[in-house]
Amino acid sequence: MFGGSVKEILRLDVQDLRTRFSRNTERKYLRSPSFPRYKSCPCRPSKLDPFKPCLQQRMAKGVFSSSRLWHELQAFWPDDKILG
């Protein structure tokens, strides 16, 4: 463990206000044999995926203004519903 009973650690934690976790969450982590590993979120397709080659090409030419890139995309694909 971590040098004391769970109850003692939780009591110290409440007095010091070191974390904002609930008591049950702290107990779960204190009782676990190792540090919890979080799973990465599955990658979802972006709305900009179809336009990334065009955007990367423009950025390679030095165009980084988001409003300019947005207007260029709207001009190039005026009827596309993906861009809103």
Buried (B, 14 or more C-beta within 10 A) or exposed (E): EEEEEBEEBBEEBEEEEEEEEEEEEBBEEBEEEEEEEEEEEEEEEEEEEEBEEBBEEBEEEEEEEEEEBEEBBEEEBEEEEEBE
